């Protein structure tokens, strides 16, 4: 079985999709949830329209990239466009307020053990 690098794709297509931009908005975490705030508009870039369709319900950035078959960096650029235009809402994952508020390791191990037994 042959393994391919993650960032595969026609470089010309990726260049066109991003308008030649390579700087992605790093504020989008892989598990950031994206929600459409509007319907796709006529004349909109097809990738933008597809994102709006996919995100009618909260969808993680990594799921969007998988559905579009595009590299994460390219999806971050597209999401930055949509967010800048107010077309999507962004729900960042909440960080724990302190280490003490995180679940205990023993509890997590028990949950993992239970899941493996299913």
C-alpha positions in Angstrom: 0.0 0.0 0.0 1.4 3.4 -1.0 1.1 6.3 1.4 0.5 9.8 0.1 1.3 13.1 1.8 -1.6 14.8 3.5 -1.4 18.0 1.4 -2.1 16.5 -1.9 -3.9 18.3 -4.7 -3.3 20.1 -7.9 -1.2 23.2 -6.9 -2.9 25.3 -9.6 -6.3 24.5 -8.2 -5.3 25.3 -4.6 -3.7 28.5 -5.8 -7.0 29.4 -7.6 -9.2 28.4 -4.7 -7.3 30.7 -2.3 -6.7 33.5 -4.7 -3.0 32.9 -4.4 -3.0 33.5 -0.6 -1.0 31.2 1.7 -1.5 32.9 5.1 -4.2 31.1 6.9 -6.2 32.3 9.9 -4.6 30.3 12.7 -7.4 31.2 15.1 -9.4 28.3 13.6 -8.5 25.2 15.6 -9.1 21.7 14.0 -12.2 21.2 16.3 -13.5 24.8 16.0 -17.2 24.5 15.1 -18.4 26.5 12.1 -22.1 27.4 11.6 -23.6 29.1 8.5 -25.2 32.5 9.1 -26.7 32.7 5.7 -27.5 30.8 2.5 -25.0 30.7 -0.4 -25.4 33.7 -2.8 -25.4 33.7 -6.5 -22.0 34.1 -8.0 -20.3 33.0 -4.8 -17.1 30.9 -5.1 -18.2 27.3 -5.2 -16.0 26.3 -2.2 -17.5 29.1 -0.1 -21.0 28.0 -1.1 -20.2 24.3 -0.3 -19.0 25.4 3.2 -22.2 27.3 3.8 -24.2 24.2 2.8 -22.1 21.8 5.0 -22.3 24.1 8.0 -26.1 24.4 8.4 -25.4 22.5 11.6 -22.2 23.0 13.6 -19.4 21.3 11.8 -15.8 21.0 12.8 -13.1 22.5 10.6 -11.5 19.1 10.2 -14.8 17.6 8.9 -15.1 20.5 6.4 -11.6 19.8 5.1 -12.4 16.1 4.7 -15.7 16.8 2.9 -14.1 19.3 0.5 -11.0 17.1 0.1 -8.9 20.2 0.7 -5.8 20.8 2.9 -6.5 22.3 6.4 -4.6 25.5 5.5 -6.8 26.1 2.4 -10.0 25.6 4.4 -8.7 28.0 7.1 -8.2 30.7 4.4 -11.7 30.1 3.0 -13.2 30.2 6.5 -11.4 33.4 7.2 -13.0 34.9 4.1 -16.5 33.8 5.2 -16.0 34.9 8.8 -14.7 38.3 7.7 -17.9 38.8 5.6 -20.1 37.7 8.5 -21.4 34.6 6.6 -20.4 32.1 9.3 -20.4 31.9 13.1 -17.4 30.4 14.9 -17.6 28.4 18.1 -14.1 27.9 19.6 -13.6 25.0 22.0 -13.6 26.0 25.6 -10.4 25.6 27.4 -10.4 24.4 31.0 -10.2 27.2 33.5 -7.6 25.3 35.5 -5.9 21.9 35.7 -8.1 21.1 38.7 -11.2 21.4 36.6 -10.0 18.7 34.2 -11.3 15.1 34.7 -9.1 12.8 36.7 -6.9 10.5 34.7 -8.3 7.4 36.4 -11.8 8.4 35.3 -10.7 8.9 31.8 -9.0 5.5 31.8 -12.2 3.8 33.1 -14.2 5.5 30.3 -11.7 4.4 27.7 -11.7 0.8 29.1 -15.5 0.8 28.9 -15.5 2.0 25.3 -13.0 -0.7 24.3 -15.3 -3.3 25.8 -18.2 -2.3 23.7 
